[in-house]
Amino acid sequence: MNGTLRDNVILITGSSIGIGRATALRFSEEGSRIVITYHRDEEEAWEAAEECQRRGARGTMVLRLDLRDDVNIRKAVADTVGEMGHIDVLVNNAGVIERKPVEEQTFEDIEQQLRINLEGTIKMTRTCLPHLRKMVINVVSLTAHRGYPDLGVYAASKGGMISFSRTLAEEIGPRKVYNVFPGATATRMTGFHGDPPEKVAESIVLLARGEYLVPNGGDVKIGSPPAMRSGSMVQAEMAR
């Protein structure tokens, strides 16, 4: 059954810019309570929070989050629960990319992508689980399904997220776990080439509302034929 997101607590990693910011704004239009996280630019995070308030958020919170720092992860979750009481939806969106052939990737390049994209996602999810009421939505990438030159390490980190999600869905039911697969999206990471981030944000919100017919642990690939309960014009596909 489709559900309301009014007053739901939505924690979105990497939500001061790009897909994360667009997602925070879209949840705000549903009357949700939004937790914005940032790594470097606090000013951008506060600007995003202010825009969330203008869009209808029932409350906002801004936190610094470094997914390489275990202490910071625990503090961010503890601060969220201390202020908001619980977490309804966790959106694991934060990520980094190094566009180089594998032979040119330094050990530091490899470590950073795996630590943030995969290890950070797992640790953030693990820390949120005792307080999580509804679901985890992971922003993955189509690179996890096919080979793209210069993106081998990034693709490996995203592929690991898929396996993690499948297993997690088996462990935490009836709570849900979903993967969202954007294509090229117009953000800083892609040099602003591709579809608007609002397209991804819309799919994430429809998933959270229960609009898509997706099995627990399943995938939504942005821009494919629809698999929806009713009413929505945003397209998605089950890709298990």
N, C-alpha and C positions, 0 to 999 in steps of 0.2 A: 504494500500500500504506500502511496506517495505520502511524504511527511513534510511538515513544516520545519524550517530551520530558524525560526524566530527564537531568540535568546540562546541558541546553541553556541557553545564555546568552540571556536575554530582556531586551531594553532597551525600556522603556515610557516615553514622554514623558508628562508630566503625571500621574504615578502616585501622588501622595500622597493624592488624593481622588477621588471619583466613579468613573467608568468605569475610569480608569487604575488606581486602587487595587484595585477589584474584580477586574480582570484580573490584576494582580500576585498577588493572593491565590489566584486560581484556578490560575495557572501553578505556584505554590508547591506546590499539592496534587499536581502532576505530578512533583515532585522537580526542578524547574528551578532555575537560578541567576538571580536577579532583580536588575536594576538599576532602582532607584527614582529618578525625577527629580522635582524640585520647582522652583518659581519663587520663592515668597515664604516659605512656612511650613516651615522645616526640622524643627520639632518634629513636625508631622504626618507628614512623610516618614519620620522615624525610627520613629514609632509604626507606620506601615505596614510598614516593614522588619522590625520585631520580630514583628508578626503573621504576616508571610511565613515567618519562621523557625519559628513555632509551627505553621504549616500544612504544613511539610515542605520548605521551600526548602533546596536544597543549598548555598546561599551567597547573601548579599545585599550590595548596595552602594547608597549614597545619594549623589546628585550634584545640585548646583544647575544648572539649565538655563534660560537665557533665550534663546528662539528668535529674538530680535531682535539678538542679540550674536554676531557671527561668531566672535570669539575664544573665547567661552564654549562655543559649539557644538563647535569643534575640540578644546577642552580636555576637554569631557565625553566625547567619543568616545575620545580618546587615553587618558584615565584608565580608561575601561571596558576597553579592549583591554589596557592595561598590567596591570590587575588580573585580568581574566577570560580574556585571551588572544585572544578573538575575539567575534563576535556571531552567534548563530544566527537570532534573530528580532527584527526591529525593529517595534514597534507605535507608529505615529505617532498619538497620542491627544490631545496638548495642543491647546487651542484657546480662543478668546475670542469673545464675541458682544456686539454693541450692538443692542438692540431699539429701532430708530427708523425712521421712513420715510426713504427716501433723501434727501429734501429737507432733513431735519433732521440728517443725519449730518455731523459736522464732518470736515474733512480728516484730523484726528488720529484720529477714529473709524475712518475708512476705511483709513488707513494701518496702524493697529494690527491690524485683522482680517486684512488681506491679508498683512502681514509675518509674523504668527504662524501663522495657519492654512494659508497657501499657501506663501509664501516660506520660512518656517521649516521646514515639512515637507520641501520640496525640498532645502534646504541640509542638514538633518539626514540625510536619506536619502543624498545625495551623499557626505557625510563618512563615513557608515557603510559604503558599498558595498565599499571595498577589504577590509573585515574581515568582511563578511556572508556567511554560509554557506548559509542556507536561504530566508528570505523576508522581505518587507515586508508588514505589514498596516496599512492606513490606516483610521482611524475617521472616516467621512465624515458624512453627514446626509441624511435624506429631503428636506430643504429644497433639496438640489441638483437634485431631479427635478421639483419643482413650485413654484409661486409661493406664498409666504406673506407677508402684509403685515408690514412692519417688519423683515424678515430679508433684504432684497435684497443687501446687501454680504456678509453672512455666507454666504448661499447661493452667491454668486459665488465666494467663496474656496473653498468646498467643491466646487463644480463644477470649478474648476481642478484640484483634487486628483484628480478622476476622469480627466481628460485626461492628467495627468501619469502616473497609474498605468498607463493603457493603453499609453502609449509606453514607459515603463520596463520593462514586462513583455516587450516585444519586444526590448529591449536586453540584459537581464541573464539570460535563460534559460540553463540550466535552473532557476535560482533563481526563486522565485514572487513575485508581487505580487497582493494582494487588497484590495478595499474592503469594509468593513462599514458598513451603513447602519442605525443605530439610529433609532427613532422618538423620541417624547418619553421621556426617561429621568430618573428621580428623582435629580437631582444639584443642586448649588448653582446651576448655570447655568440650570436650569429652575424654580428655587424648589421643588425636590424634588417635582415633578409628573411622573407617568408611570410607566413600567415600572421595576423594580429594575435597577440597573447590573449585577447578577450575571447577568442574562439576556444582556446584551451580552458580558460576559466569557466566558460559556460558549461562545458562538458563536465568539469569537476563538480560544479554546483548541482547539475542534474543528477549526477551519480549520488551525491550526498542526499538529495531529496528522494531518491528511489525511483527516478523516472526511467532508468535504463534496465532492460532485462539482462542482467549480467550475473553469472554465478559467483558465489563467494570465491575469491582468489582469481577472478577473471580479469580480462583486459578490455579497455576501450581504446580503439585506434581512431584518432581524430580524422574526420573527413571521409569516412567510408559509409556504405549503406546503413540506414538506421536500424536500430534494434531497441525500440522504445516502448514504454508502457502506453503513453498517450500524449498527444498535444504538442510535444516539443518539435522544433524544426532543426535543432542541432543534430548532426549525424554522428553515428558511432557504430562500431561493430564488435561483436564478441569474437575474440581471437584466442581461444584457448588452445 
